[in-house]
Amino acid sequence: MQVGIDQIGFYAPNQYLDLTALAQARNEDPNKYLIGIGQSEQVVIPVTQDVVTMAASAASQIITDDNRDKIAMVIFGTESGIDHSKSAAMYVKRLLQLPDQIRAIEVKQACYGATFGVQTAKDFVRANPDKQVLVIGADIARYGLNTPGEVTQGGGAVAMTIAADPQILALDDATSFRSEDVMDFWRPLYRTEALVDGRYSENIYVDFFKAVFHDYCAQTGRTIADFTALTYHLPFTKMGLKGLRAVLPEASEQQQAILKANFEASRAYNRRVGNLYTGSLYLSLISLLANAELTAGDRIGLFSYGSGAEGEFYSGTLVQDTPQLNLRNWFDAYFKQRRECSVAAYEQQFQQQLPAHDVLLDTRADDARFVLTGIRHDQRQYVDRQA
Ligand code: CAA
């Protein structure tokens, strides 16, 4: 029996910052951001969106009357949680009217959380083939105004159902993972912005990729020649390129050209959304599916990296030929209707944090289906505008 990704959905708010404008405001050469970092736009998150609303919007695209009752577990990966105790999964469960006979849990290990969800879901579905698991990766990447990390901010959510006989990607059994206690990136509980040792984090990322990729190859007897595409966690798209370059010399010239072309397809959407931490690898997978010319049976590699640090390399084979026009059409429409934020408007929204007391928010500028309307009696108030 094959188990894997059956459906996949994405959501990010409808406003963005142009990074050429940001470069000008920060007295940087725009090519540093566009080429050196590999980002051209970044999502701006309004105060009326958080990981719960974004996750509910992403998941609402793939939860229908056909699969709602089959969902037995929600695994919500995030490092931008909204409560020290209650899981974000519980709110999503209610907003999507999922059944009560369900496990709803939040997991955290930086940008790795959703991958833990996928692997746990794979094992669960193997044992319970008539059930499905909803896996969510949702985050808001914040480093601060005028910091080196600012150009690598962003946010959004990816939701996936893991099921038997999947329609998108059948997961292979083999996987290689590794963890080490390192301080490359972290966010103490009292901070809303991450702390990062930037260059160090890049080096650890590449070291982890090489270690888990080669361990996977040793376990399976596969080589780089077995992959039509390698996808990466993309905190910024140049990072994935550095990962790819670390193993490209192992491929033939012809294979190198294929991997490079498919890498370009896999970073197209991330370039315009920015970092969504644990959802980034899966946005890159969507970008590949929507933009590359691949055929059913092609093997895709997935490298997941969460600072702190945990890395995992695993793989799957495509169930259908790509490009998947439904995904491409969705993203074409999304990018077309997004509105640009000036640098001043972005800075103002960046600084507008939720207060630590009851508040009523103005949601008029937010056209999302799910919005945060405020805090009442210390409880976040969520509204489904289609309810
Ligand atoms: N034209 C073209 N390229 C240019 C350029 C120009 N005019 N000016 C500079 N560049 C290039 C530089 O040569 C450099 O390229 P390489 O990385 O290939 O050497 C690149 O642009 C970046 O320049 P700097 O190194 O000078 O950039 P910086 O010091 O301002 O910061 C950064 C870069 C460290 C990535 C910083 O943005 C950062 O800290 N980001 C957050 C941390 C991060 O994302 N780390 C990734 C691994 S951790 C992870 O993956 C988990 C996660 O999600 C956070």
Residues whose N, C-alpha, C, O or C-beta is under 5 A from the ligand:
A	BS01	CAA	D29 N31 K32 I35 G36 I37 C111 P148 G149 T152 F185 V196 G198 R199 S201 E202 Y205 P235 Y277 Y305 S307
